[in-house]
């Protein structure tokens, strides 16, 4: 394998400045001309977005500028309009020729789990506005009993113990996925202790008449006939991968579900120099921790191809793992290598109190 001469470095275009994209971009900054394409003016630490909703003092901590991410490379603040195996065309019309491309555009998700605002100030105001509406609401309806719904219920109860929170899902149990029954039982018990009402196994006959995250009292009915009255509601389901920019020779790798087929080395199917990771690939699940692990593999593989040192290696999927805080001091989880459910004390130390801000701040070169 040929080693690149020191007076020339290839261009690596990283599409998307989320959890995986920033790690790949930073890891290759010393051996490549890195161009990070991202429409937002700041990295958004979505893991802590629900905490920021109930406590807006967290907002400056979860919106972190990209200014100090790269030493040599650059950040192009624009959206990817079309990407093929050799170039990236952004919304302005600029074309970026690239020797290697990394697709890391992640997914869209309903507010407050994520925001689609491209300017941090606009996003801040939406969180503050919804916080005010939530603070005034006596009854809250959360649709979806997955990780986001569970965490949001816990966050609300940690700040406003007296609010009535109803968590509704069409599934017969909380937290779908390859997790231990004991984990679900532990989380159900903690939610019961917090006074969260669980309505499972029945859909709503019609959607709430108000917009999510806005004030407005309403009553809805489940298919089973249960009436629910609330003053505000949030949608806590609906991940949508962002892959609409795939063009020409990359388009065939997109599945009917808008995910991208990849090889074991996380190359886009049929490509040698285009890689993909995170929420957009068929190797799941869509979680920030998995994207970070995949980023290490992608960055290592591209470094090996550039320098001729080391080998291209396959990504080894992680076993089922999840950490679900229910506010700063409660929660439960399932960690690799442990047969028992991890309880509140460990979850609070791992994630609940800090919401993992520190490692992201270090990568981005910002003060916590």
VEXGU-300423 format. One record per residue (C-alpha): x, y, z; residue in three letters. Coordinates in steps of 0.25 Angstrom, whole numbers, plus 5000, padded with zeros to 4 digits. Layout:
N
XYZAla...
This chain:
368
500050005000Unk500650134996Unk500950245007Unk500450385003Unk501650485001Unk501750585013Unk501550705003Unk500150654999Unk498950615007Unk497650565002Unk496350635004Unk495350565014Unk493950625013Unk493150595026Unk491650615024Unk490950645037Unk491550705050Unk490850615060Unk491450515069Unk492150425059Unk492450535049Unk493250625059Unk494050505064Unk494450465050Unk494850605046Unk495650635058Unk496350495057Unk496850515043Unk497150665044Unk498650635044Unk498750545032Unk497750605023Unk497050735018Unk495750715025Unk494550785021Unk493350775031Unk492050805024Unk490950845034Unk489750945033Unk489650975048Unk490551085054Unk490750995067Unk490850855071Unk489650815078Unk489850715090Unk488450645088Unk488750545099Unk488450665109Unk487350735101Unk486250685110Unk487050735122Unk487150875115Unk485650875113Unk485350865128Unk486550945132Unk486851055121Unk488151085129Unk488750965122Unk488551025108Unk489951085107Unk490550955111Unk489850875100Unk490050965088Unk491550975086Unk492251045074Unk493150975064Unk494151085064Unk495251005072Unk494950865066Unk495950865055Unk497350915055Unk497650905040Unk496350875034Unk495050955032Unk493650955034Unk492650995023Unk491351035029Unk490350985019Unk489550865016Unk489950755006Unk489050764994Unk489650654986Unk490750554989Unk491450454980Unk492650374982Unk493650484977Unk492950614981Unk492050684990Unk491050794985Unk490550884996Unk489350974996Unk490051104992Unk490551024979Unk491951014984Unk492650874979Unk493650814989Unk494450704982Unk494850594992Unk495750474992Unk494950415003Unk493550445008Unk492950415021Unk491450415022Unk491050445036Unk489750535035Unk488950455046Unk487450465047Unk486350565050Unk485450545062Unk484350625068Unk484550735078Unk485050745089Unk485850615086Unk486550695075Unk486350825068Unk486350855053Unk486751005055Unk488151035049Unk488451155058Unk488651135073Unk487951255077Unk486651215070Unk486751075076Unk487051135090Unk485751225089Unk484951105085Unk485351025097Unk485151145106Unk483751165100Unk483351015102Unk483951015116Unk483051135120Unk481851055114Unk482250935122Unk482451005135Unk481051055134Unk480450915131Unk479850835142Unk479650715133Unk480650665122Unk480450555112Unk481650485106Unk481450395094Unk482450285093Unk483050205104Unk484450185098Unk485650245104Unk485250385100Unk483950375107Unk484450305119Unk485550415121Unk484650525118Unk483650475129Unk484750465139Unk485350605136Unk483950665137Unk483750595151Unk485050635156Unk484750785154Unk483250785156Unk482850665165Unk481450705166Unk481150705151Unk480250595146Unk481050525135Unk480450415126Unk481350325117Unk480550265106Unk481050155096Unk480350055087Unk481349945091Unk480949865103Unk482249895110Unk483250015111Unk484650015104Unk484549935092Unk485849865088Unk486749755092Unk486849785107Unk486649705119Unk485249685125Unk485849725138Unk486249865133Unk484849895128Unk484349845142Unk485249935149Unk484950055141Unk483450035142Unk483650025157Unk484350155158Unk483350225149Unk482250175158Unk483050235170Unk483050365163Unk481550365160Unk481650345145Unk480450285139Unk480650185129Unk479650155118Unk480150045109Unk479549955098Unk478550045092Unk478750165082Unk478050295082Unk476750305073Unk477250435068Unk478450525070Unk478450645080Unk477850765074Unk479050855079Unk480450865074Unk481450785082Unk482150865092Unk481150975093Unk480151015103Unk478650975101Unk477750885109Unk477150765102Unk476450635104Unk476850505095Unk476350365096Unk477050235093Unk476550125085Unk476250045098Unk475350165102Unk476250235113Unk476150385113Unk477350465115Unk477350615118Unk478650695117Unk479150835116Unk480350805108Unk480850685100Unk482150645093Unk482450535083Unk483550445087Unk483650355075Unk483950365060Unk485450355056Unk485650385042Unk487050365035Unk487550485027Unk488050425014Unk487250505003Unk488550564998Unk489150434992Unk489350444977Unk489850364965Unk490650244969Unk490350254984Unk488850254982Unk488750104980Unk489250084994Unk488050145000Unk486950045005Unk485450065004Unk485550115019Unk486550225015Unk487650155022Unk489050135015Unk489549995013Unk491049975018Unk492149875017Unk492749815030Unk493749925029Unk492650035029Unk492950065014Unk491650095006Unk491249974999Unk491949974985Unk492950084989Unk494450084993Unk494650224998Unk493250265003Unk492850225018Unk491650245026Unk491250235041Unk490250265051Unk488750275050Unk488750265035Unk489350125033Unk488749985034Unk489649945046Unk488849995058Unk488250045067Unk488250195065Unk488950235078Unk490050345080Unk490950235087Unk490950145075Unk491250265066Unk492450295074Unk492950155073Unk492750145058Unk493450275056Unk494750215062Unk494650105052Unk494450195040Unk495550295044Unk496450175046Unk496150115033Unk496350245025Unk497650275033Unk498150135029Unk497750165014Unk498450305014Unk499750265021Unk499850125017Unk500150085032Unk499249985039Unk498049905033Unk496649935029Unk495749865040Unk494349825041Unk493349895051Unk492949795062Unk491549835067Unk491349855081Unk490449765090Unk489149825095Unk489449945104Unk488650065109Unk488650165120Unk487350225124Unk487350335134Unk486050385140Unk486550515145Unk487950545151Unk487850445162Unk486950325157Unk486950225145Unk487450095141Unk488250025130Unk488849905123Unk490349905121Unk491249805114Unk491849695122Unk490849715133Unk489749615136Unk488949705146Unk488249835143Unk489049955147Unk488350045157Unk488150185160Unk489450215167Unk490250165155Unk489350235145Unk489450365152Unk490950355152Unk491050315138Unk490050405131Unk488950465140Unk489750575147Unk490650615136Unk489850575124Unk491250545117Unk491550685114Unk493050675118Unk493550585107Unk492850665096Unk493350795101Unk494750735101Unk494650695086Unk494050825082Unk495050905090Unk494050985098Unk493951015113Unk492850945121Unk
